[in-house]
């Protein structure tokens, strides 16, 4: 087995989203995933503060490329508190995206690893995510398995 390049490891540290990450291309990265209109600095700050109030029950993590200073990967996780399973907790992973210019460097796997470890440390009994069929193999490599089907109803 080949050892990981220590330089590459230092360049791609997973950390929580910071208020300054908007100026580092965070919104533009999300636009590679789905519809994400440009938002004002105030709108970003307001949503950031709102999500921060949830503490460790809702986290957004990012990877910032040290060379470019740009956010090149992100994902989010929120924890659902239930009555079932002795008032158990289930985690939901959302909005995972890696910048097209750095795909293949296993950054998505680092994001998923960070989020699933957080869910486990918070006492969740499972982690759930939805993905497209084309991304299924990636998530299976991360330890997920297909279960049932997804249903959705959009209002906009």
N, C-alpha and C positions, 0 to 999 in steps of 0.2 A: 504494500500500500504506500502510495506516495504522500509524503508529508505536505501539509498545506503551506503555502508561501506566507511567512509571518508578516511581510509587508502588506499583502493583500488583506489579511485578517485585520490589521490596524486601519486600513483604509475603509473598511466596511463594518463599522460598529453599529449595532441596533440600539436605538435609544428612543425615549418618548418624544413625541412632537413638542416643539417649543414655539412660542409666540412669534419668534423671528423666522420661522421656517416658511412663512408665506412668501417672503422675498427671495427664498432659495428655490423656488419653482415647485412648491408643494401642490398648488392648484393645477398647474400645467401637467404635472405627473398624473393627477387624478383624471385629467381629460383624456389620457391614453386608455383609461378604463371604461369610462361612461360619460354621460352628459354631466358636465360640471361647468356651469357658467362662471365667468370671472366675477369675483366678489370684491367688495371694497375692503380696505383695511379695517374699518369699523365693524363690518359684518363678520370678518374673520375673527377679530378680537372678541366680539360678543359671543360667537359660537364656541371659540376656544375656552372662554371663561365658563360658559354654560357646561361644557363637557368636563372641564377640570373639576367642577363642583361634585361630580360623581366619583371622584377619587379613583381608586383601583378597580371600580366596577365598570369603567369605560375608559379604555386606553387606545391611543393611536401611537403606533411606533413607526419610525422612519430609519432609513440609512442615508447618511449624507456622504457623498463622495468627497474625500479630503482634497483631491486635486482640483476639482471644479467648484466645490462648495455648493453643489446642487443636491437636492433631495432626489435620490435615484430609486428608492423603494419605500413602500409603505403598506400598512395593513392596520385594521382596527379590530377590537374585541370588546364586546359588552357582555355583562353577566346578568342573566335572568334568574330571579329568585322565585322559587316554586314552593308549593305545598307538598307536592309528591316527593317521594324518596326522602322522607323525614326532613321536609323543608330544604331540600337540596337546591343546588345551583347548577345551571347549564350555561356554558359560554357559547357565544356566537361570533364567528370570524366573518368580517366583511371587508370589502374595498382593498383587496390585495392587488398591488400592481408594482411591476418592476419596469423602469425606463427601458424603452426599446434598444437604447444604445449600450446597455450593460446586461442584457439577458444572456443567460448561459453561465453566469458567474456564481450561481447558487444563492443569489440574494433572496429570492422568493422563499427558498427553503430556510434561510436564516430568519426571515420575518415570521414564517409559520412556526418555527421552533420557539422563537421568543414568545409568541402569543399563546401557544399551547402550554408552554412551561408556566406562563403567568396564570392561565386558567387552572392548571393543576395546583399551583401554590395557593390559589384562592379557594381551594376545596371543591371545585366543580367536578361533577361526576361524568360529564361529557362535554365535548366541543362539537359544534355543528357549523357547517358552512355549505353554501350553495355554490355551484360552479357550472360552467358550460361543459358539454361532452368533450370538447377539445382540450380542456384543462384537467380532465379526470385523471389521466395518468400521472400528472405532476402531483396531485393531492394524494393519490395512492402511494406514491414514493415517500410522501410525508407521513404515512401511517393511517390515512383515512380510508374508509371503505364506503361503497355505494350502499345507501339504505333508502328504500321506498322511493317516493317521487316528490318533486317540488311543485307547489301551486302558488300562483301569484294573482293579485288583482291590483291594477294600477288606477290611480284616481286622476292623474294628469295626462 
